[in-house]
Amino acid sequence: MGYDALKLELIEWLSKLEDPETIEYLKIVKDSKNSNKDWWNDLSDSEKAGIARGLNDIQNEQTVAHEDVMKKYGL
């Protein structure tokens, strides 16, 4: 599918969209493309702490491979 067809498909989908959260999210995405603002500054302290914990887990090799989780739960 070419970009023009994809854009038309998205326009049609967006014109029928009723979900305010999705519309607001799309607005944020659109505005972020036109801004030099760093999204990190918009995160809450708990979100930043969660990211830091995740990075720390990676550094300390305290992670589980996706494939292992899928096998464990039979997915």
Backbone as a ProteinNet text record, in pm:
[ID]
protein_1_A
[PRIMARY]
MGYDALKLELIEWLSKLEDPETIEYLKIVKDSKNSNKDWWNDLSDSEKAGIARGLNDIQNEQTVAHEDVMKKYGL
[TERTIARY]
84.9	0	89.6	63.2	140	102.3	186.3	161.3	33.6	1.1	-122.3	-244.7	-245.6	-357.7	-363.7	-248.3	-243.2	-294.1	-254.5	-301.7	-452.9	-507.3	-652.7	-723.5	-666.1	-723.3	-722.9	-612.7	-603.7	-699.8	-714.4	-808.4	-950.1	-986.9	-1121	-1141.5	-1041.4	-1050	-1062.8	-980.2	-981.4	-1114	-1172	-1298.8	-1412	-1399.8	-1503.1	-1468.5	-1349.6	-1300.9	-1380.7	-1425.4	-1504.9	-1432.9	-1316.4	-1244.4	-1161.4	-1201.7	-1130.1	-984.2	-955.3	-816.9	-726.7	-775	-695.8	-676.3	-780	-769.8	-667.5	-673.3	-579	-436.5	-419.1	-286.6	-232.4	-316.6	-273.5	-234.4	-304.2	-270.6	-132.3	-103.5	27.3	136.2	111.6	209.3	232.6	124.9	137.4	216.1	182.8	249.9	396.1	428.5	566.6	658.3	605.6	685.6	726.1	647.7	672.9	742.6	791	847.2	987.4	1070.9	1203.1	1201.6	1082.7	1065.6	1099.4	1169	1208	1093.9	1041.7	929.5	964.8	1091.4	1133.5	1083.3	1082.7	1040.5	891.9	814.2	670.3	634.5	732.6	705.9	695.2	612.1	601.4	724	744.9	857	846.4	724.4	708.9	738.2	704.1	737.5	888.6	954	1100.4	1166.5	1112.1	1167	1148.7	1035.7	1011.8	1109.7	1137.6	1235.1	1373.2	1408.1	1538.6	1550.6	1443.2	1445.4	1466.7	1397.6	1412.8	1553.6	1612.1	1750.1	1847.3	1821.6	1905.4	1895.6	1774.7	1757.3	1836.7	1836	1911.7	2060.8	2110.2	2252.5	2294.8	2207	2237.3	2193.9	2159.5	2117.5	2005	1911.1	1795.3	1671.8	1684.3	1574.5	1546.1	1432	1392.8	1364.7	1417.2	1396.2	1248.9	1203.8	1065	1027.5	1117.1	1091.3	1068.7	1144.1	1129.7	993.5	948.3	816.9	707.8	722	622.8	616.6	731	734.8	670.8	705.5	655	502.2	441.4	297	227.7	305.7	247.6	193	258.7	213.1	301.3
-117.4	0	123.9	217.2	340.1	435.3	534.3	630.3	708.9	743.5	818.9	737.9	609.1	522.9	505.5	490.7	475.7	602	716.9	843	854.4	818.3	823.6	727.4	607.9	511.5	567.4	630.9	688.9	805.8	887.2	1000.1	948.5	845.4	788	730.9	657.8	599.6	708.6	812	920	995.4	1013.3	1086	1013.7	881.9	802.8	771.2	807.8	774.3	847.6	774.6	831.3	829.2	766.5	748.2	872.8	949.8	1073.4	1050.3	939.8	913.2	891.8	818.3	794	923	1003.6	1131.4	1221.1	1226.7	1309.3	1256.9	1126	1066.7	1102.7	1092.6	1126.7	1274.1	1359.5	1502.4	1522.2	1449.5	1458.9	1412.9	1303.5	1252.9	1357	1413.2	1514.7	1635.4	1683.3	1801.5	1773.7	1651.2	1619.7	1626.3	1604.2	1611.5	1756.1	1851	1992.2	2063.8	1988.9	2049.8	1995	2077.4	2032.1	1993.7	1989.6	1959.6	1813.1	1787.8	1653.2	1589.8	1475.5	1410.6	1365.2	1344.8	1301.5	1398.7	1526.5	1628.5	1620.4	1553.1	1540.2	1416.2	1330.8	1210.2	1243.3	1165.2	1181.5	1119.6	1151.9	1094.6	942.3	890.5	744.8	679.5	745.1	690.7	688.5	797.7	803.7	697.1	676.6	575.3	435.6	410.5	281.1	254.1	355.8	341.4	314.2	386.6	366.7	224	172.3	34.6	-64.3	-41.3	-130.1	-128.6	-9.9	0.3	-66.3	-51	-114.6	-267.4	-318	-463.1	-513	-437.2	-477.1	-479.3	-375.3	-369.4	-484.2	-524.6	-631.5	-768.9	-775.5	-900.6	-969.7	-890.4	-943.5	-936.4	-995	-995.4	-1138.2	-1157.7	-1287.7	-1267.8	-1356.4	-1346.6	-1365.7	-1292.1	-1300.9	-1446	-1513.9	-1652.5	-1742.1	-1718.8	-1798.9	-1776.3	-1652.6	-1621.8	-1688.2	-1679.9	-1741.6	-1892.8	-1957.1	-2102.2	-2133.9	-2054.9	-2080.2	-2078.4	-1986.6	-1973	-2037.7	-2116.2	-2191.4	-2105.5	-1995.7	-1905.4	-1912.6
0	0	0	-91.4	-97.8	14.7	33.7	142.5	121.4	-2.5	-25.8	13.9	-21.1	16.3	167.2	228.7	373.3	443.1	392.8	452.5	440.7	325.6	308.5	403	420.5	514	656.3	694.6	829.1	846.1	744	750.6	770.6	694	707.4	847.6	897.8	1031.7	1137.3	1124.6	1223	1221.9	1105.1	1096.3	1167.9	1183.9	1251.1	1396.1	1438.7	1572.3	1679.3	1780.7	1889.4	2023.8	2030.1	2156.1	2189.5	2290.1	2323.7	2363.2	2431.2	2473	2352.2	2254.4	2133.6	2056.2	2047	1976.7	2046.1	2177.5	2252.8	2235.1	2236.8	2216.4	2078.4	1977.4	1841.5	1831.4	1902.6	1904.6	1966.1	2073.8	2138.7	2042.4	1972.9	1876.4	1767.2	1714.3	1609.5	1659.1	1775.8	1829.7	1861.9	1900.2	1936.5	1815.6	1697.3	1574.9	1544.1	1592.9	1564.2	1679.1	1773.3	1893.1	1919	1973	2015.1	2162.3	2219.5	2360.4	2387.6	2494.1	2533	2613.4	2564.8	2631.1	2772	2800.3	2933.7	3040.4	3007.7	3103.7	3136.5	3051.9	3075.5	3157.5	3183.5	3261.7	3409.7	3478.4	3623.2	3689.1	3815.9	3889.2	3896.6	3911.8	3920.3	3785	3674.3	3542.2	3520.9	3560.5	3548.7	3635.9	3756	3845.5	3786.2	3722.8	3659.7	3546.3	3468	3360.1	3418.5	3524.3	3588.9	3642.8	3702.2	3753.5	3639.1	3528.9	3413.8	3358.7	3346.5	3297.7	3394.1	3523.1	3624.8	3614.1	3592.6	3575.6	3455.5	3347.3	3227.6	3258.3	3323.6	3356.2	3446.9	3537.3	3632.3	3582.1	3455.1	3391	3467.9	3515.7	3587.6	3497.8	3380.3	3284.9	3241.2	3178.8	3125	2976.9	2895.2	2751	2717.3	2617.6	2572.4	2538.6	2470.2	2430.6	2552	2659.6	2780.9	2846.3	2847.4	2905	2821	2688.9	2599.1	2623.6	2639.1	2664.1	2798.9	2899.6	3034.5	3039.2	2965.2	2968.5	2848.9	2774.4	2663.3	2551.3	2528.4	2421.1	2299.1
[MASK]
+++++++++++++++++++++++++++++++++++++++++++++++++++++++++++++++++++++++++++

